[in-house]
Amino acid sequence: MPAHLRAAMPTDVAVRTPVEQSPQQLETASVERQRALTQSRQQDTDNRVRETLSMRMA
């Protein structure tokens, strides 16, 4: 496994993690980050829509 893919985890965890599991953990973390980013963007969009609607109603 390339070192740059393992560098984001603590050394003790990297040493104990079997090589086969590292890509799975990386993929899981990537999916979780993407999900959080998507949720954050959706919340931003929702907030802008609410602000626009409240300005139009005022």
N, CA, C and O atoms as a CHARMM CRD file, in Angstrom:
* protein
*
  232
    1    1 MET  N      0.85800  -1.17900   0.00000 PROA 1      0.00000
    2    1 MET  CA     0.00000   0.00000   0.00000 PROA 1      0.00000
    3    1 MET  C      0.89500   1.23000   0.00000 PROA 1      0.00000
    4    1 MET  O      1.84600   1.30400   0.77800 PROA 1      0.00000
    5    2 PRO  N      0.60200   2.19500  -0.86300 PROA 2      0.00000
    6    2 PRO  CA     1.40200   3.42200  -0.89700 PROA 2      0.00000
    7    2 PRO  C      1.34600   4.14800   0.44800 PROA 2      0.00000
    8    2 PRO  O      0.29900   4.20800   1.09300 PROA 2      0.00000
    9    3 ALA  N      2.46600   4.68400   0.84800 PROA 3      0.00000
   10    3 ALA  CA     2.56300   5.34700   2.15000 PROA 3      0.00000
   11    3 ALA  C      1.60500   6.52000   2.27200 PROA 3      0.00000
   12    3 ALA  O      1.06600   6.75900   3.35300 PROA 3      0.00000
   13    4 HSD  N      1.38000   7.25800   1.19200 PROA 4      0.00000
   14    4 HSD  CA     0.51700   8.43800   1.30100 PROA 4      0.00000
   15    4 HSD  C     -0.93200   8.06700   1.62700 PROA 4      0.00000
   16    4 HSD  O     -1.68700   8.90500   2.12100 PROA 4      0.00000
   17    5 LEU  N     -1.32400   6.82900   1.35900 PROA 5      0.00000
   18    5 LEU  CA    -2.67600   6.39800   1.69700 PROA 5      0.00000
   19    5 LEU  C     -2.79300   5.99400   3.16700 PROA 5      0.00000
   20    5 LEU  O     -3.89000   5.98800   3.72500 PROA 5      0.00000
   21    6 ARG  N     -1.68700   5.66400   3.78000 PROA 6      0.00000
   22    6 ARG  CA    -1.69300   5.26200   5.18600 PROA 6      0.00000
   23    6 ARG  C     -1.27400   6.40300   6.09600 PROA 6      0.00000
   24    6 ARG  O     -1.42500   6.29700   7.31300 PROA 6      0.00000
   25    7 ALA  N     -0.76200   7.47300   5.55200 PROA 7      0.00000
   26    7 ALA  CA    -0.19600   8.55400   6.34900 PROA 7      0.00000
   27    7 ALA  C     -1.23400   9.29800   7.17800 PROA 7      0.00000
   28    7 ALA  O     -0.87600   9.95900   8.15300 PROA 7      0.00000
   29    8 ALA  N     -2.49700   9.21000   6.82000 PROA 8      0.00000
   30    8 ALA  CA    -3.53200   9.96600   7.51900 PROA 8      0.00000
   31    8 ALA  C     -3.98600   9.29900   8.81300 PROA 8      0.00000
   32    8 ALA  O     -4.80100   9.86800   9.53900 PROA 8      0.00000
   33    9 MET  N     -3.48900   8.12900   9.11400 PROA 9      0.00000
   34    9 MET  CA    -3.90200   7.45400  10.34400 PROA 9      0.00000
   35    9 MET  C     -2.74200   7.43400  11.33200 PROA 9      0.00000
   36    9 MET  O     -1.58100   7.51600  10.93100 PROA 9      0.00000
   37   10 PRO  N     -3.05000   7.32700  12.61500 PROA 10     0.00000
   38   10 PRO  CA    -1.98300   7.25500  13.61700 PROA 10     0.00000
   39   10 PRO  C     -1.06200   6.06800  13.33800 PROA 10     0.00000
   40   10 PRO  O     -1.50400   5.03100  12.84300 PROA 10     0.00000
   41   11 THR  N      0.19900   6.22800  13.65600 PROA 11     0.00000
   42   11 THR  CA     1.20100   5.20900  13.35300 PROA 11     0.00000
   43   11 THR  C      0.85700   3.86100  13.96800 PROA 11     0.00000
   44   11 THR  O      0.97500   2.83200  13.30200 PROA 11     0.00000
   45   12 ASP  N      0.43200   3.84900  15.22900 PROA 12     0.00000
   46   12 ASP  CA     0.13300   2.56800  15.87300 PROA 12     0.00000
   47   12 ASP  C     -1.01900   1.84400  15.18200 PROA 12     0.00000
   48   12 ASP  O     -1.02000   0.61700  15.09200 PROA 12     0.00000
   49   13 VAL  N     -1.99500   2.60000  14.69500 PROA 13     0.00000
   50   13 VAL  CA    -3.11600   1.99600  13.96900 PROA 13     0.00000
   51   13 VAL  C     -2.62800   1.46800  12.62200 PROA 13     0.00000
   52   13 VAL  O     -3.01200   0.37300  12.21000 PROA 13     0.00000
   53   14 ALA  N     -1.79800   2.22800  11.94600 PROA 14     0.00000
   54   14 ALA  CA    -1.27900   1.80600  10.64100 PROA 14     0.00000
   55   14 ALA  C     -0.47700   0.52000  10.75700 PROA 14     0.00000
   56   14 ALA  O     -0.58000  -0.36500   9.90700 PROA 14     0.00000
   57   15 VAL  N      0.31400   0.42200  11.80500 PROA 15     0.00000
   58   15 VAL  CA     1.14300  -0.77100  11.98800 PROA 15     0.00000
   59   15 VAL  C      0.28300  -2.00400  12.25100 PROA 15     0.00000
   60   15 VAL  O      0.61000  -3.09400  11.78100 PROA 15     0.00000
   61   16 ARG  N     -0.80400  -1.84900  12.99100 PROA 16     0.00000
   62   16 ARG  CA    -1.66800  -2.98700  13.34000 PROA 16     0.00000
   63   16 ARG  C     -2.67600  -3.33600  12.24900 PROA 16     0.00000
   64   16 ARG  O     -3.26700  -4.41600  12.28700 PROA 16     0.00000
   65   17 THR  N     -2.88400  -2.45800  11.29100 PROA 17     0.00000
   66   17 THR  CA    -3.90900  -2.67300  10.27300 PROA 17     0.00000
   67   17 THR  C     -3.38200  -3.56700   9.15600 PROA 17     0.00000
   68   17 THR  O     -2.37900  -3.24100   8.52100 PROA 17     0.00000
   69   18 PRO  N     -4.05200  -4.69300   8.91300 PROA 18     0.00000
   70   18 PRO  CA    -3.63400  -5.53500   7.79200 PROA 18     0.00000
   71   18 PRO  C     -3.74600  -4.76100   6.47100 PROA 18     0.00000
   72   18 PRO  O     -4.64800  -3.94300   6.29100 PROA 18     0.00000
   73   19 VAL  N     -2.83600  -5.02900   5.58000 PROA 19     0.00000
   74   19 VAL  CA    -2.79300  -4.32200   4.30000 PROA 19     0.00000
   75   19 VAL  C     -4.13200  -4.41800   3.57400 PROA 19     0.00000
   76   19 VAL  O     -4.55100  -3.46000   2.92400 PROA 19     0.00000
   77   20 GLU  N     -4.80400  -5.55500   3.67500 PROA 20     0.00000
   78   20 GLU  CA    -6.06900  -5.75300   2.97100 PROA 20     0.00000
   79   20 GLU  C     -7.16000  -4.81700   3.48800 PROA 20     0.00000
   80   20 GLU  O     -8.06500  -4.45800   2.73400 PROA 20     0.00000
   81   21 GLN  N     -7.09200  -4.41800   4.74900 PROA 21     0.00000
   82   21 GLN  CA    -8.13200  -3.57600   5.33400 PROA 21     0.00000
   83   21 GLN  C     -7.92400  -2.09300   5.05900 PROA 21     0.00000
   84   21 GLN  O     -8.88500  -1.32300   5.08200 PROA 21     0.00000
   85   22 SER  N     -6.70600  -1.68600   4.80400 PROA 22     0.00000
   86   22 SER  CA    -6.42400  -0.26100   4.62300 PROA 22     0.00000
   87   22 SER  C     -7.24200   0.37700   3.50500 PROA 22     0.00000
   88   22 SER  O     -7.83200   1.43400   3.72900 PROA 22     0.00000
   89   23 PRO  N     -7.30700  -0.21900   2.30600 PROA 23     0.00000
   90   23 PRO  CA    -8.11800   0.40300   1.25200 PROA 23     0.00000
   91   23 PRO  C     -9.59500   0.47600   1.62900 PROA 23     0.00000
   92   23 PRO  O    -10.28200   1.43200   1.26900 PROA 23     0.00000
   93   24 GLN  N    -10.08300  -0.52300   2.34700 PROA 24     0.00000
   94   24 GLN  CA   -11.49000  -0.51200   2.76800 PROA 24     0.00000
   95   24 GLN  C    -11.74300   0.63700   3.73600 PROA 24     0.00000
   96   24 GLN  O    -12.74900   1.33600   3.62000 PROA 24     0.00000
   97   25 GLN  N    -10.84000   0.83600   4.68500 PROA 25     0.00000
   98   25 GLN  CA   -10.99800   1.91600   5.65700 PROA 25     0.00000
   99   25 GLN  C    -10.89000   3.26700   4.96700 PROA 25     0.00000
  100   25 GLN  O    -11.61700   4.20200   5.30100 PROA 25     0.00000
  101   26 LEU  N     -9.98300   3.36600   4.00900 PROA 26     0.00000
  102   26 LEU  CA    -9.82500   4.61300   3.26800 PROA 26     0.00000
  103   26 LEU  C    -11.09900   4.92500   2.48900 PROA 26     0.00000
  104   26 LEU  O    -11.55300   6.06900   2.47000 PROA 26     0.00000
  105   27 GLU  N    -11.66800   3.92300   1.85300 PROA 27     0.00000
  106   27 GLU  CA   -12.90500   4.10700   1.09500 PROA 27     0.00000
  107   27 GLU  C    -14.05100   4.50300   2.02200 PROA 27     0.00000
  108   27 GLU  O    -14.83700   5.39200   1.69700 PROA 27     0.00000
  109   28 THR  N    -14.14500   3.84900   3.16900 PROA 28     0.00000
  110   28 THR  CA   -15.19600   4.17800   4.13500 PROA 28     0.00000
  111   28 THR  C    -15.06300   5.62300   4.59800 PROA 28     0.00000
  112   28 THR  O    -16.05300   6.35200   4.65200 PROA 28     0.00000
  113   29 ALA  N    -13.86100   6.03500   4.92800 PROA 29     0.00000
  114   29 ALA  CA   -13.63400   7.41500   5.37100 PROA 29     0.00000
  115   29 ALA  C    -13.96500   8.39600   4.25800 PROA 29     0.00000
  116   29 ALA  O    -14.54400   9.45400   4.50600 PROA 29     0.00000
  117   30 SER  N    -13.59900   8.04800   3.03700 PROA 30     0.00000
  118   30 SER  CA   -13.88000   8.91900   1.89900 PROA 30     0.00000
  119   30 SER  C    -15.38100   9.07200   1.68300 PROA 30     0.00000
  120   30 SER  O    -15.86900  10.17500   1.43600 PROA 30     0.00000
  121   31 VAL  N    -16.10500   7.97400   1.77500 PROA 31     0.00000
  122   31 VAL  CA   -17.56300   8.01000   1.60400 PROA 31     0.00000
  123   31 VAL  C    -18.19800   8.84700   2.71000 PROA 31     0.00000
  124   31 VAL  O    -19.10800   9.63400   2.44800 PROA 31     0.00000
  125   32 GLU  N    -17.72500   8.68000   3.94100 PROA 32     0.00000
  126   32 GLU  CA   -18.27800   9.44800   5.06500 PROA 32     0.00000
  127   32 GLU  C    -18.01400  10.94200   4.89100 PROA 32     0.00000
  128   32 GLU  O    -18.89100  11.76600   5.14900 PROA 32     0.00000
  129   33 ARG  N    -16.80200  11.28900   4.45300 PROA 33     0.00000
  130   33 ARG  CA   -16.48100  12.70700   4.21100 PROA 33     0.00000
  131   33 ARG  C    -17.35500  13.27400   3.10700 PROA 33     0.00000
  132   33 ARG  O    -17.84900  14.39600   3.21800 PROA 33     0.00000
  133   34 GLN  N    -17.55000  12.50600   2.04100 PROA 34     0.00000
  134   34 GLN  CA   -18.38200  12.97000   0.92900 PROA 34     0.00000
  135   34 GLN  C    -19.82500  13.15800   1.37200 PROA 34     0.00000
  136   34 GLN  O    -20.47600  14.12800   0.98700 PROA 34     0.00000
  137   35 ARG  N    -20.31900  12.23300   2.17600 PROA 35     0.00000
  138   35 ARG  CA   -21.68700  12.33500   2.69200 PROA 35     0.00000
  139   35 ARG  C    -21.84100  13.59300   3.55500 PROA 35     0.00000
  140   35 ARG  O    -22.83200  14.31400   3.43400 PROA 35     0.00000
  141   36 ALA  N    -20.86700  13.85200   4.41800 PROA 36     0.00000
  142   36 ALA  CA   -20.91900  15.04100   5.27400 PROA 36     0.00000
  143   36 ALA  C    -20.85300  16.31400   4.43700 PROA 36     0.00000
  144   36 ALA  O    -21.56200  17.27900   4.72200 PROA 36     0.00000
  145   37 LEU  N    -20.01500  16.32400   3.41600 PROA 37     0.00000
  146   37 LEU  CA   -19.90500  17.49100   2.54400 PROA 37     0.00000
  147   37 LEU  C    -21.21300  17.72800   1.79600 PROA 37     0.00000
  148   37 LEU  O    -21.67500  18.86500   1.69300 PROA 37     0.00000
  149   38 THR  N    -21.80100  16.67200   1.28100 PROA 38     0.00000
  150   38 THR  CA   -23.07800  16.78900   0.57600 PROA 38     0.00000
  151   38 THR  C    -24.16000  17.31700   1.50600 PROA 38     0.00000
  152   38 THR  O    -24.95000  18.17900   1.12000 PROA 38     0.00000
  153   39 GLN  N    -24.19800  16.80300   2.72200 PROA 39     0.00000
  154   39 GLN  CA   -25.19500  17.25700   3.69600 PROA 39     0.00000
  155   39 GLN  C    -24.98400  18.73300   4.02600 PROA 39     0.00000
  156   39 GLN  O    -25.94700  19.49300   4.11700 PROA 39     0.00000
  157   40 SER  N    -23.74600  19.13400   4.20400 PROA 40     0.00000
  158   40 SER  CA   -23.44300  20.53200   4.51300 PROA 40     0.00000
  159   40 SER  C    -23.85900  21.44700   3.36500 PROA 40     0.00000
  160   40 SER  O    -24.43100  22.51400   3.58700 PROA 40     0.00000
  161   41 ARG  N    -23.57000  21.02400   2.15200 PROA 41     0.00000
  162   41 ARG  CA   -23.96100  21.82900   0.98600 PROA 41     0.00000
  163   41 ARG  C    -25.47900  21.93500   0.87500 PROA 41     0.00000
  164   41 ARG  O    -26.01400  22.98900   0.53500 PROA 41     0.00000
  165   42 GLN  N    -26.16300  20.83200   1.16600 PROA 42     0.00000
  166   42 GLN  CA   -27.62600  20.84900   1.11000 PROA 42     0.00000
  167   42 GLN  C    -28.19300  21.79100   2.16400 PROA 42     0.00000
  168   42 GLN  O    -29.15000  22.52000   1.90000 PROA 42     0.00000
  169   43 GLN  N    -27.60500  21.77600   3.35100 PROA 43     0.00000
  170   43 GLN  CA   -28.06200  22.68200   4.40700 PROA 43     0.00000
  171   43 GLN  C    -27.83500  24.13700   4.00200 PROA 43     0.00000
  172   43 GLN  O    -28.68600  24.99300   4.24100 PROA 43     0.00000
  173   44 ASP  N    -26.68400  24.41100   3.38800 PROA 44     0.00000
  174   44 ASP  CA   -26.40800  25.77300   2.90800 PROA 44     0.00000
  175   44 ASP  C    -27.44600  26.20200   1.87500 PROA 44     0.00000
  176   44 ASP  O    -27.95800  27.32000   1.92300 PROA 44     0.00000
  177   45 THR  N    -27.75000  25.30500   0.94500 PROA 45     0.00000
  178   45 THR  CA   -28.74900  25.60300  -0.08400 PROA 45     0.00000
  179   45 THR  C    -30.11200  25.84100   0.54900 PROA 45     0.00000
  180   45 THR  O    -30.80400  26.79600   0.19600 PROA 45     0.00000
  181   46 ASP  N    -30.49500  24.98500   1.47400 PROA 46     0.00000
  182   46 ASP  CA   -31.78200  25.14500   2.16200 PROA 46     0.00000
  183   46 ASP  C    -31.84900  26.48700   2.88800 PROA 46     0.00000
  184   46 ASP  O    -32.87000  27.17300   2.84100 PROA 46     0.00000
  185   47 ASN  N    -30.76400  26.85700   3.55600 PROA 47     0.00000
  186   47 ASN  CA   -30.73800  28.13100   4.27800 PROA 47     0.00000
  187   47 ASN  C    -30.87900  29.31500   3.32700 PROA 47     0.00000
  188   47 ASN  O    -31.59600  30.27200   3.62400 PROA 47     0.00000
  189   48 ARG  N    -30.19800  29.25200   2.18600 PROA 48     0.00000
  190   48 ARG  CA   -30.30500  30.34600   1.21000 PROA 48     0.00000
  191   48 ARG  C    -31.72800  30.45700   0.67200 PROA 48     0.00000
  192   48 ARG  O    -32.24500  31.56100   0.50200 PROA 48     0.00000
  193   49 VAL  N    -32.35800  29.32100   0.40600 PROA 49     0.00000
  194   49 VAL  CA   -33.74000  29.32900  -0.09100 PROA 49     0.00000
  195   49 VAL  C    -34.66100  29.94800   0.95700 PROA 49     0.00000
  196   49 VAL  O    -35.50400  30.78400   0.63200 PROA 49     0.00000
  197   50 ARG  N    -34.49800  29.53400   2.21700 PROA 50     0.00000
  198   50 ARG  CA   -35.33100  30.10000   3.29000 PROA 50     0.00000
  199   50 ARG  C    -35.12300  31.60900   3.41400 PROA 50     0.00000
  200   50 ARG  O    -36.08700  32.35800   3.57500 PROA 50     0.00000
  201   51 GLU  N    -33.86700  32.05500   3.33900 PROA 51     0.00000
  202   51 GLU  CA   -33.58100  33.49000   3.43100 PROA 51     0.00000
  203   51 GLU  C    -34.22700  34.24800   2.27500 PROA 51     0.00000
  204   51 GLU  O    -34.80800  35.31500   2.47100 PROA 51     0.00000
  205   52 THR  N    -34.12400  33.69600   1.08000 PROA 52     0.00000
  206   52 THR  CA   -34.71200  34.33900  -0.09500 PROA 52     0.00000
  207   52 THR  C    -36.22700  34.43100   0.05200 PROA 52     0.00000
  208   52 THR  O    -36.82200  35.47100  -0.23400 PROA 52     0.00000
  209   53 LEU  N    -36.84200  33.35500   0.49300 PROA 53     0.00000
  210   53 LEU  CA   -38.29400  33.35900   0.67000 PROA 53     0.00000
  211   53 LEU  C    -38.72300  34.35000   1.75000 PROA 53     0.00000
  212   53 LEU  O    -39.72900  35.04200   1.59000 PROA 53     0.00000
  213   54 SER  N    -37.97300  34.42400   2.84000 PROA 54     0.00000
  214   54 SER  CA   -38.36500  35.34700   3.90700 PROA 54     0.00000
  215   54 SER  C    -38.18100  36.79500   3.46500 PROA 54     0.00000
  216   54 SER  O    -38.94300  37.66300   3.89000 PROA 54     0.00000
  217   55 MET  N    -37.19000  37.07500   2.62400 PROA 55     0.00000
  218   55 MET  CA   -37.00600  38.43900   2.11000 PROA 55     0.00000
  219   55 MET  C    -38.15300  38.82100   1.18100 PROA 55     0.00000
  220   55 MET  O    -38.61400  39.96300   1.19100 PROA 55     0.00000
  221   56 ARG  N    -38.60500  37.87000   0.38700 PROA 56     0.00000
  222   56 ARG  CA   -39.70800  38.14700  -0.53800 PROA 56     0.00000
  223   56 ARG  C    -41.01900  38.37000   0.20100 PROA 56     0.00000
  224   56 ARG  O    -41.86800  39.13800  -0.25100 PROA 56     0.00000
  225   57 MET  N    -41.18500  37.70100   1.33400 PROA 57     0.00000
  226   57 MET  CA   -42.42900  37.81600   2.08800 PROA 57     0.00000
  227   57 MET  C    -42.45100  39.07200   2.96300 PROA 57     0.00000
  228   57 MET  O    -43.52000  39.51000   3.38800 PROA 57     0.00000
  229   58 ALA  N    -41.29100  39.64600   3.22900 PROA 58     0.00000
  230   58 ALA  CA   -41.21800  40.81600   4.12000 PROA 58     0.00000
  231   58 ALA  C    -41.63000  42.09500   3.42600 PROA 58     0.00000
  232   58 ALA  O    -41.62200  43.16200   4.04000 PROA 58     0.00000
